[in-house]
Structure formats: structure tokens, C-alpha cells
Amino acid sequence: MLIAENPNPDGLWISAFDAGRIEIDGQAYEQAVCLKGDRIESLDLPGAEALDDNVFQAALAGAAAPPEIILVGCGERQVFLHPRITARLAAAGIGLETMNTAAACRTYMILRGEGRRVWAWLWP
């Protein structure tokens, strides 16, 4: 089998992650951010536990192309969101996964590399 790299230059790329800091396309962020396609938005939420259905629905309302999956990087420890949020997004054909931020950054990069439409809410 022939394996060849097929880089996708579109969108945002996480170039580094350390506790308390995420580097996206060479720019360091020390606050929570939301990656939506080719946009970076600051989050005014204290942590992933503050996410509710309204946050996701508001983000999706203005989207030209909805994501296939939304990743939530909760910081050092994983936080589980209410199952109602997952169910509502699943009904719209969108997956939702929560994990620690290091895992979310790695997963984001893998999915972006595959050309998937992925959004991420990340707390450093």
C-alpha cells in the first residue's frame, strides 16, 4: 500500500500546547478559545462545565457550514457535559466529544489533517 501525506493548508492549525498555553498558527493564547473553521474566538466562560446547549446553538446559528464534530478540551481534567447537549447535536448530525485539552489538540490535528470539518472549544 502506498501511503502519502496529503496536507490540507486550509483552516487553523495547533502548533503547540503546554498547560496554560495553546499556540495556534504561531500565535500563543493563554485564555480559552473556540476554533470554528478558519476563525478563532475568545471564550468568556470560566470552564467547560459552563457550556450549555445555548452556547452550541448560538455558534451553529451563524455558521455557513456546520462541523461534523465538536471537540471540547476541558483543561487538565475531562468534564462531562449534559447528555441533552450531545443528543441535540447528534440529532443535527454533529458529534460531540469532551476530553482533556492535550487530547483535544491532538484529535483536532488528526481530524483537520483528514480534511474533516471540526470545531474545538479549548481551555488551556
DRENTORKOL-3810 file (N, C-alpha, C; in nm, 4 decimals):
REM DRENTORKOL-3810
@n.u->0.0841; n.v->-0.1158; n.w->0.0000; ca.u->0.0000; ca.v->0.0000; ca.w->0.0000; c.u->0.0895; c.v->0.1234; c.w->0.0000
@n.u->0.0561; n.v->0.2196; n.w->-0.0827; ca.u->0.1296; ca.v->0.3446; ca.w->-0.0904; c.u->0.0662; c.v->0.4432; c.w->0.0070
@n.u->0.1470; n.v->0.4998; n.w->0.0941; ca.u->0.0991; ca.v->0.5984; ca.w->0.1895; c.u->0.1676; c.v->0.7304; c.w->0.1573
@n.u->0.0891; n.v->0.8332; n.w->0.1370; ca.u->0.1444; ca.v->0.9642; ca.w->0.1039; c.u->0.0750; c.v->1.0701; c.w->0.1885
@n.u->0.1518; n.v->1.1674; n.w->0.2314; ca.u->0.0963; ca.v->1.2781; ca.w->0.3076; c.u->0.0136; c.v->1.3648; c.w->0.2139
@n.u->-0.1018; n.v->1.4048; n.w->0.2629; ca.u->-0.1909; ca.v->1.4898; ca.w->0.1856; c.u->-0.2278; c.v->1.6089; c.w->0.2724
@n.u->-0.1363; n.v->1.7054; n.w->0.2853; ca.u->-0.1630; ca.v->1.8174; ca.w->0.3762; c.u->-0.2762; c.v->1.9059; c.w->0.3252
@n.u->-0.3555; n.v->1.9541; n.w->0.4180; ca.u->-0.4647; ca.v->2.0449; ca.w->0.3874; c.u->-0.4304; c.v->2.1796; c.w->0.4508
@n.u->-0.3877; n.v->2.2784; n.w->0.3732; ca.u->-0.3422; ca.v->2.4043; ca.w->0.4315; c.u->-0.4543; c.v->2.4943; c.w->0.4831
@n.u->-0.5787; n.v->2.4626; n.w->0.4493; ca.u->-0.6899; ca.v->2.5465; ca.w->0.4923; c.u->-0.7184; c.v->2.5289; c.w->0.6407
@n.u->-0.7741; n.v->2.6311; n.w->0.7010; ca.u->-0.8143; ca.v->2.6226; ca.w->0.8404; c.u->-0.7027; c.v->2.6542; c.w->0.9374
@n.u->-0.7323; n.v->2.6337; n.w->1.0636; ca.u->-0.6393; ca.v->2.6653; ca.w->1.1717; c.u->-0.5632; c.v->2.5411; c.w->1.2131
@n.u->-0.4367; n.v->2.5612; n.w->1.2557; ca.u->-0.3521; ca.v->2.4506; ca.w->1.2978; c.u->-0.2954; c.v->2.4792; c.w->1.4356
@n.u->-0.3055; n.v->2.3829; n.w->1.5237; ca.u->-0.2481; ca.v->2.3957; ca.w->1.6572; c.u->-0.1027; c.v->2.3537; c.w->1.6462
@n.u->-0.0131; n.v->2.4485; n.w->1.6697; ca.u->0.1289; ca.v->2.4200; ca.w->1.6528; c.u->0.1975; c.v->2.3796; c.w->1.7827
@n.u->0.1361; n.v->2.4088; n.w->1.9001; ca.u->0.1949; ca.v->2.3680; ca.w->2.0283; c.u->0.0901; c.v->2.3775; c.w->2.1380
@n.u->0.1096; n.v->2.2950; n.w->2.2408; ca.u->0.0239; ca.v->2.3012; ca.w->2.3588; c.u->0.1074; c.v->2.2734; c.w->2.4827
@n.u->0.0948; n.v->2.3585; n.w->2.5816; ca.u->0.1506; ca.v->2.3383; ca.w->2.7149; c.u->0.0408; c.v->2.3776; c.w->2.8123
@n.u->0.0473; n.v->2.3270; n.w->2.9336; ca.u->-0.0524; ca.v->2.3635; ca.w->3.0339; c.u->-0.0570; c.v->2.5162; c.w->3.0456
@n.u->-0.1734; n.v->2.5727; n.w->3.0252; ca.u->-0.1908; ca.v->2.7169; ca.w->3.0346; c.u->-0.1649; c.v->2.7940; c.w->2.9068
@n.u->-0.1316; n.v->2.7247; n.w->2.7964; ca.u->-0.0974; ca.v->2.7952; ca.w->2.6723; c.u->-0.1235; c.v->2.7057; c.w->2.5515
@n.u->-0.1897; n.v->2.7637; n.w->2.4514; ca.u->-0.2128; ca.v->2.6953; ca.w->2.3244; c.u->-0.1589; c.v->2.7843; c.w->2.2139
@n.u->-0.0804; n.v->2.7275; n.w->2.1241; ca.u->-0.0279; ca.v->2.8034; ca.w->2.0106; c.u->-0.1020; c.v->2.7590; c.w->1.8842
@n.u->-0.1665; n.v->2.8572; n.w->1.8206; ca.u->-0.2452; ca.v->2.8306; ca.w->1.7005; c.u->-0.1900; c.v->2.9162; c.w->1.5883
@n.u->-0.1444; n.v->2.8505; n.w->1.4831; ca.u->-0.0836; ca.v->2.9199; ca.w->1.3692; c.u->0.0233; c.v->3.0191; c.w->1.4134
@n.u->0.1050; n.v->2.9804; n.w->1.5116; ca.u->0.2158; ca.v->3.0630; ca.w->1.5577; c.u->0.1795; c.v->3.1680; c.w->1.6603
@n.u->0.0515; n.v->3.1836; n.w->1.6925; ca.u->0.0050; ca.v->3.2819; ca.w->1.7908; c.u->-0.0289; c.v->3.2110; c.w->1.9214
@n.u->0.0260; n.v->3.2578; n.w->2.0333; ca.u->0.0022; ca.v->3.1951; ca.w->2.1631; c.u->-0.1242; c.v->3.2524; c.w->2.2280
@n.u->-0.2036; n.v->3.1630; n.w->2.2871; ca.u->-0.3259; ca.v->3.2007; ca.w->2.3592; c.u->-0.3188; c.v->3.1417; c.w->2.4985
@n.u->-0.3463; n.v->3.2262; n.w->2.5984; ca.u->-0.3460; ca.v->3.1803; ca.w->2.7377; c.u->-0.4864; c.v->3.1807; c.w->2.7956
@n.u->-0.5854; n.v->3.2117; n.w->2.7133; ca.u->-0.7247; ca.v->3.2100; ca.w->2.7551; c.u->-0.7990; c.v->3.1065; c.w->2.6703
@n.u->-0.9185; n.v->3.0733; n.w->2.7128; ca.u->-0.9997; ca.v->2.9766; ca.w->2.6398; c.u->-1.0357; c.v->3.0324; c.w->2.5021
@n.u->-1.0320; n.v->2.9433; n.w->2.4035; ca.u->-1.0635; ca.v->2.9834; ca.w->2.2662; c.u->-1.1565; c.v->2.8805; c.w->2.2021
@n.u->-1.2233; n.v->2.9257; n.w->2.0990; ca.u->-1.3084; ca.v->2.8396; ca.w->2.0180; c.u->-1.2561; c.v->2.8466; c.w->1.8752
@n.u->-1.2237; n.v->2.7317; n.w->1.8183; ca.u->-1.1781; ca.v->2.7240; ca.w->1.6793; c.u->-1.2963; c.v->2.6805; c.w->1.5947
@n.u->-1.3367; n.v->2.7667; n.w->1.5048; ca.u->-1.4515; ca.v->2.7375; ca.w->1.4181; c.u->-1.4082; c.v->2.7601; c.w->1.2732
@n.u->-1.3720; n.v->2.6514; n.w->1.2062; ca.u->-1.3284; ca.v->2.6630; ca.w->1.0677; c.u->-1.1990; c.v->2.7400; c.w->1.0585
@n.u->-1.2071; n.v->2.8624; n.w->1.0077; ca.u->-1.0880; ca.v->2.9454; ca.w->0.9939; c.u->-1.0901; c.v->3.0648; c.w->1.0898
@n.u->-1.1752; n.v->3.0580; n.w->1.1933; ca.u->-1.1877; ca.v->3.1673; ca.w->1.2901; c.u->-1.1493; c.v->3.1203; c.w->1.4303
@n.u->-1.0876; n.v->3.2113; n.w->1.5039; ca.u->-1.0580; ca.v->3.1889; ca.w->1.6458; c.u->-1.1390; c.v->3.2911; c.w->1.7241
@n.u->-1.2169; n.v->3.2427; n.w->1.8202; ca.u->-1.2961; ca.v->3.3319; ca.w->1.9045; c.u->-1.2573; c.v->3.3096; c.w->2.0501
@n.u->-1.2499; n.v->3.4172; n.w->2.1270; ca.u->-1.2242; ca.v->3.4060; ca.w->2.2704; c.u->-1.3518; c.v->3.3592; c.w->2.3391
@n.u->-1.3351; n.v->3.2828; n.w->2.4458; ca.u->-1.4491; ca.v->3.2355; ca.w->2.5239; c.u->-1.4511; c.v->3.3065; c.w->2.6581
@n.u->-1.5674; n.v->3.3557; n.w->2.6973; ca.u->-1.5828; ca.v->3.4222; ca.w->2.8262; c.u->-1.6442; c.v->3.3288; c.w->2.9292
@n.u->-1.6165; n.v->3.2010; n.w->2.9187; ca.u->-1.6696; ca.v->3.1033; ca.w->3.0129; c.u->-1.5565; c.v->3.0566; c.w->3.1044
@n.u->-1.5845; n.v->3.0385; n.w->3.2334; ca.u->-1.4780; ca.v->3.0005; ca.w->3.3266; c.u->-1.4226; c.v->2.8603; c.w->3.3027
@n.u->-1.5035; n.v->2.7718; n.w->3.2472; ca.u->-1.4590; ca.v->2.6354; ca.w->3.2208; c.u->-1.5621; c.v->2.5607; c.w->3.1392
@n.u->-1.5271; n.v->2.4405; n.w->3.0982; ca.u->-1.6158; ca.v->2.3609; ca.w->3.0133; c.u->-1.7474; c.v->2.3282; c.w->3.0829
@n.u->-1.7450; n.v->2.3197; n.w->3.2149; ca.u->-1.8686; ca.v->2.2892; ca.w->3.2874; c.u->-1.9745; c.v->2.3971; c.w->3.2681
@n.u->-1.9356; n.v->2.5162; n.w->3.2220; ca.u->-2.0302; ca.v->2.6251; ca.w->3.1975; c.u->-2.0957; c.v->2.6162; c.w->3.0596
@n.u->-2.0502; n.v->2.5246; n.w->2.9754; ca.u->-2.1106; ca.v->2.5084; ca.w->2.8436; c.u->-2.2518; c.v->2.4528; c.w->2.8573
@n.u->-2.3422; n.v->2.5095; n.w->2.7810; ca.u->-2.4783; ca.v->2.4558; ca.w->2.7774; c.u->-2.5259; c.v->2.4541; c.w->2.6326
@n.u->-2.6445; n.v->2.4056; n.w->2.6138; ca.u->-2.6990; ca.v->2.3912; ca.w->2.4790; c.u->-2.7062; c.v->2.5248; c.w->2.4047
@n.u->-2.7330; n.v->2.6329; n.w->2.4772; ca.u->-2.7452; ca.v->2.7648; ca.w->2.4143; c.u->-2.6141; c.v->2.8094; c.w->2.3496
@n.u->-2.5008; n.v->2.7766; n.w->2.4119; ca.u->-2.3702; ca.v->2.8145; ca.w->2.3567; c.u->-2.3496; c.v->2.7486; c.w->2.2208
@n.u->-2.3787; n.v->2.6189; n.w->2.2119; ca.u->-2.3591; ca.v->2.5469; ca.w->2.0871; c.u->-2.4589; c.v->2.5915; c.w->1.9805
@n.u->-2.5839; n.v->2.6110; n.w->2.0196; ca.u->-2.6856; ca.v->2.6520; ca.w->1.9222; c.u->-2.6561; c.v->2.7919; c.w->1.8670
@n.u->-2.6067; n.v->2.8825; n.w->1.9507; ca.u->-2.5700; ca.v->3.0168; ca.w->1.9043; c.u->-2.4529; c.v->3.0093; c.w->1.8063
@n.u->-2.3563; n.v->2.9247; n.w->1.8342; ca.u->-2.2411; ca.v->2.9092; ca.w->1.7443; c.u->-2.2846; c.v->2.8516; c.w->1.6099
@n.u->-2.3739; n.v->2.7568; n.w->1.6126; ca.u->-2.4202; ca.v->2.6931; ca.w->1.4892; c.u->-2.5106; c.v->2.7840; c.w->1.4069
@n.u->-2.5823; n.v->2.8743; n.w->1.4735; ca.u->-2.6766; ca.v->2.9619; ca.w->1.4035; c.u->-2.6072; c.v->3.0490; c.w->1.2997
@n.u->-2.4867; n.v->3.0930; n.w->1.3261; ca.u->-2.4177; ca.v->3.1811; ca.w->1.2325; c.u->-2.3215; c.v->3.1097; c.w->1.1405
@n.u->-2.3227; n.v->2.9775; n.w->1.1421; ca.u->-2.2242; ca.v->2.9012; ca.w->1.0653; c.u->-2.2698; c.v->2.8769; c.w->0.9216
@n.u->-2.1794; n.v->2.9031; n.w->0.8278; ca.u->-2.2087; ca.v->2.8743; ca.w->0.6878; c.u->-2.2116; c.v->2.7233; c.w->0.6648
@n.u->-2.1153; n.v->2.6526; n.w->0.7222; ca.u->-2.1082; ca.v->2.5068; ca.w->0.7112; c.u->-2.0906; c.v->2.4497; c.w->0.8517
@n.u->-2.1869; n.v->2.3750; n.w->0.9019; ca.u->-2.1730; ca.v->2.3209; ca.w->1.0371; c.u->-2.0613; c.v->2.2169; c.w->1.0430
@n.u->-2.0056; n.v->2.1972; n.w->1.1615; ca.u->-1.8982; ca.v->2.0982; ca.w->1.1741; c.u->-1.9545; c.v->1.9563; c.w->1.1720
@n.u->-1.8659; n.v->1.8611; n.w->1.1455; ca.u->-1.9027; ca.v->1.7203; ca.w->1.1589; c.u->-1.8917; c.v->1.6787; c.w->1.3049
@n.u->-1.7961; n.v->1.7405; n.w->1.3742; ca.u->-1.7718; ca.v->1.7070; ca.w->1.5138; c.u->-1.7231; c.v->1.8303; c.w->1.5887
@n.u->-1.7613; n.v->1.8381; n.w->1.7147; ca.u->-1.7143; ca.v->1.9439; ca.w->1.8038; c.u->-1.6356; c.v->1.8771; c.w->1.9159
@n.u->-1.5133; n.v->1.9250; n.w->1.9368; ca.u->-1.4280; ca.v->1.8753; ca.w->2.0448; c.u->-1.4266; c.v->1.9783; c.w->2.1562
@n.u->-1.4316; n.v->1.9317; n.w->2.2788; ca.u->-1.4218; ca.v->2.0204; ca.w->2.3949; c.u->-1.3007; c.v->1.9768; c.w->2.4759
@n.u->-1.2001; n.v->2.0637; n.w->2.4804; ca.u->-1.0809; ca.v->2.0410; ca.w->2.5623; c.u->-1.1009; c.v->2.1098; c.w->2.6953
@n.u->-1.1221; n.v->2.0330; n.w->2.8000; ca.u->-1.1672; ca.v->2.0835; ca.w->2.9299; c.u->-1.0568; c.v->2.1340; c.w->3.0222
@n.u->-0.9335; n.v->2.1350; n.w->2.9769; ca.u->-0.8225; ca.v->2.1681; ca.w->3.0655; c.u->-0.7503; c.v->2.0401; c.w->3.1024
@n.u->-0.7021; n.v->2.0304; n.w->3.2265; ca.u->-0.6282; ca.v->1.9112; ca.w->3.2698; c.u->-0.7176; c.v->1.7892; c.w->3.2880
@n.u->-0.8401; n.v->1.8122; n.w->3.3327; ca.u->-0.9314; ca.v->1.7007; ca.w->3.3611; c.u->-1.0557; c.v->1.7089; c.w->3.2735
@n.u->-1.1005; n.v->1.5930; n.w->3.2306; ca.u->-1.2198; ca.v->1.5844; ca.w->3.1485; c.u->-1.3438; c.v->1.6180; c.w->3.2301
@n.u->-1.4347; n.v->1.6920; n.w->3.1684; ca.u->-1.5632; ca.v->1.7260; ca.w->3.2279; c.u->-1.6698; c.v->1.6705; c.w->3.1347
@n.u->-1.7697; n.v->1.6036; n.w->3.1890; ca.u->-1.8768; ca.v->1.5508; ca.w->3.1062; c.u->-1.9894; c.v->1.6527; c.w->3.0966
@n.u->-2.0329; n.v->1.6796; n.w->2.9752; ca.u->-2.1434; ca.v->1.7717; ca.w->2.9526; c.u->-2.2752; c.v->1.6962; c.w->2.9657
@n.u->-2.3821; n.v->1.7703; n.w->2.9827; ca.u->-2.5132; ca.v->1.7082; ca.w->2.9988; c.u->-2.5480; c.v->1.6279; c.w->2.8737
@n.u->-2.6020; n.v->1.5069; n.w->2.8886; ca.u->-2.6356; ca.v->1.4243; ca.w->2.7724; c.u->-2.7357; c.v->1.4900; c.w->2.6761
@n.u->-2.8157; n.v->1.5811; n.w->2.7263; ca.u->-2.9112; ca.v->1.6520; ca.w->2.6404; c.u->-2.8378; c.v->1.7311; c.w->2.5317
@n.u->-2.7214; n.v->1.7876; n.w->2.5650; ca.u->-2.6419; ca.v->1.8622; ca.w->2.4671; c.u->-2.5948; c.v->1.7681; c.w->2.3570
@n.u->-2.5401; n.v->1.6549; n.w->2.3960; ca.u->-2.4923; ca.v->1.5561; ca.w->2.2995; c.u->-2.6070; c.v->1.5084; c.w->2.2105
@n.u->-2.7225; n.v->1.4813; n.w->2.2697; ca.u->-2.8374; ca.v->1.4319; ca.w->2.1941; c.u->-2.8866; c.v->1.5347; c.w->2.0922
@n.u->-2.8919; n.v->1.6589; n.w->2.1326; ca.u->-2.9407; ca.v->1.7623; ca.w->2.0404; c.u->-2.8451; c.v->1.7809; c.w->1.9231
@n.u->-2.7151; n.v->1.7808; n.w->1.9496; ca.u->-2.6176; ca.v->1.7922; ca.w->1.8414; c.u->-2.6205; c.v->1.6683; c.w->1.7520
@n.u->-2.6345; n.v->1.5510; n.w->1.8114; ca.u->-2.6411; ca.v->1.4274; ca.w->1.7325; c.u->-2.7625; c.v->1.4279; c.w->1.6398
@n.u->-2.8734; n.v->1.4840; n.w->1.6861; ca.u->-2.9932; ca.v->1.4933; ca.w->1.6022; c.u->-2.9688; c.v->1.5817; c.w->1.4804
@n.u->-2.8730; n.v->1.6749; n.w->1.4932; ca.u->-2.8368; ca.v->1.7622; ca.w->1.3803; c.u->-2.7219; c.v->1.7035; c.w->1.2988
@n.u->-2.6777; n.v->1.5817; n.w->1.3347; ca.u->-2.5696; ca.v->1.5163; ca.w->1.2611; c.u->-2.4306; c.v->1.5610; c.w->1.3014
@n.u->-2.4179; n.v->1.6136; n.w->1.4234; ca.u->-2.2893; ca.v->1.6644; ca.w->1.4731; c.u->-2.2475; c.v->1.5837; c.w->1.5958
@n.u->-2.1264; n.v->1.5299; n.w->1.5936; ca.u->-2.0743; ca.v->1.4583; ca.w->1.7088; c.u->-2.0154; c.v->1.5545; c.w->1.8102
@n.u->-2.0157; n.v->1.5159; n.w->1.9366; ca.u->-1.9583; ca.v->1.5964; ca.w->2.0442; c.u->-1.8731; c.v->1.5062; c.w->2.1315
@n.u->-1.7478; n.v->1.5458; n.w->2.1522; ca.u->-1.6559; ca.v->1.4695; ca.w->2.2363; c.u->-1.5886; c.v->1.5637; c.w->2.3348
@n.u->-1.5844; n.v->1.5238; n.w->2.4609; ca.u->-1.5118; ca.v->1.6003; ca.w->2.5618; c.u->-1.3908; c.v->1.5182; c.w->2.6060
@n.u->-1.2801; n.v->1.5881; n.w->2.6317; ca.u->-1.1557; ca.v->1.5236; ca.w->2.6742; c.u->-1.0656; c.v->1.6305; c.w->2.7344
@n.u->-0.9519; n.v->1.5901; n.w->2.7886; ca.u->-0.8616; ca.v->1.6930; ca.w->2.8375; c.u->-0.8068; c.v->1.7699; c.w->2.7166
@n.u->-0.7517; n.v->1.8865; n.w->2.7405; ca.u->-0.7124; ca.v->1.9737; ca.w->2.6298; c.u->-0.5991; c.v->1.9161; c.w->2.5459
@n.u->-0.5038; n.v->1.8489; n.w->2.6079; ca.u->-0.3948; ca.v->1.7891; ca.w->2.5299; c.u->-0.4507; c.v->1.6891; c.w->2.4286
@n.u->-0.5420; n.v->1.6032; n.w->2.4725; ca.u->-0.6032; ca.v->1.5050; ca.w->2.3830; c.u->-0.6877; c.v->1.5742; c.w->2.2763
@n.u->-0.7579; n.v->1.6804; n.w->2.3145; ca.u->-0.8409; ca.v->1.7528; ca.w->2.2179; c.u->-0.7545; c.v->1.8170; c.w->2.1095
@n.u->-0.6384; n.v->1.8708; n.w->2.1467; ca.u->-0.5482; ca.v->1.9307; ca.w->2.0474; c.u->-0.4983; c.v->1.8253; c.w->1.9497
@n.u->-0.4579; n.v->1.7091; n.w->2.0013; ca.u->-0.4104; ca.v->1.6013; ca.w->1.9138; c.u->-0.5220; c.v->1.5530; c.w->1.8211
@n.u->-0.6406; n.v->1.5336; n.w->1.8767; ca.u->-0.7538; ca.v->1.4857; ca.w->1.7974; c.u->-0.7928; c.v->1.5877; c.w->1.6918
@n.u->-0.7919; n.v->1.7144; n.w->1.7289; ca.u->-0.8228; ca.v->1.8213; ca.w->1.6338; c.u->-0.7282; c.v->1.8149; c.w->1.5145
@n.u->-0.5993; n.v->1.8007; n.w->1.5436; ca.u->-0.4997; ca.v->1.7986; ca.w->1.4356; c.u->-0.5174; c.v->1.6766; c.w->1.3443
@n.u->-0.5489; n.v->1.5629; n.w->1.4009; ca.u->-0.5720; ca.v->1.4430; ca.w->1.3194; c.u->-0.6931; c.v->1.4631; c.w->1.2289
@n.u->-0.8020; n.v->1.5104; n.w->1.2855; ca.u->-0.9228; ca.v->1.5298; ca.w->1.2061; c.u->-0.9048; c.v->1.6378; c.w->1.0996
@n.u->-0.8370; n.v->1.7478; n.w->1.1346; ca.u->-0.8092; ca.v->1.8536; ca.w->1.0358; c.u->-0.7222; c.v->1.7979; c.w->0.9235
@n.u->-0.6245; n.v->1.7143; n.w->0.9592; ca.u->-0.5370; ca.v->1.6546; ca.w->0.8594; c.u->-0.6125; c.v->1.5653; c.w->0.7624
@n.u->-0.7240; n.v->1.5095; n.w->0.8084; ca.u->-0.8079; ca.v->1.4277; ca.w->0.7219; c.u->-0.9047; c.v->1.5115; c.w->0.6396
@n.u->-0.9034; n.v->1.6425; n.w->0.6613; ca.u->-0.9928; ca.v->1.7310; ca.w->0.5881; c.u->-1.1331; c.v->1.7369; c.w->0.6450
@n.u->-1.1500; n.v->1.6942; n.w->0.7694; ca.u->-1.2822; ca.v->1.6943; ca.w->0.8323; c.u->-1.3168; c.v->1.8330; c.w->0.8833
@n.u->-1.4459; n.v->1.8631; n.w->0.8881; ca.u->-1.4936; ca.v->1.9898; ca.w->0.9442; c.u->-1.5064; c.v->1.9702; c.w->1.0955
@n.u->-1.4102; n.v->2.0228; n.w->1.1687; ca.u->-1.4052; ca.v->2.0061; ca.w->1.3135; c.u->-1.3926; c.v->2.1416; c.w->1.3808
@n.u->-1.4687; n.v->2.1607; n.w->1.4861; ca.u->-1.4574; ca.v->2.2784; ca.w->1.5709; c.u->-1.4043; c.v->2.2337; c.w->1.7055
@n.u->-1.3428; n.v->2.3260; n.w->1.7798; ca.u->-1.2908; ca.v->2.2923; ca.w->1.9115; c.u->-1.3085; c.v->2.4080; c.w->2.0089
@n.u->-1.3573; n.v->2.3755; n.w->2.1276; ca.u->-1.3618; ca.v->2.4677; ca.w->2.2400; c.u->-1.2492; c.v->2.4210; c.w->2.3318
@n.u->-1.1510; n.v->2.5076; n.w->2.3553; ca.u->-1.0303; ca.v->2.4655; ca.w->2.4270; c.u->-0.9983; c.v->2.5568; c.w->2.5449
@n.u->-0.9803; n.v->2.4941; n.w->2.6622; ca.u->-0.9337; ca.v->2.5643; ca.w->2.7817; c.u->-0.7891; c.v->2.5212; c.w->2.8070
@n.u->-0.6940; n.v->2.6167; n.w->2.8070; ca.u->-0.5536; ca.v->2.5783; ca.w->2.8287; c.u->-0.5261; c.v->2.5278; c.w->2.9704
END
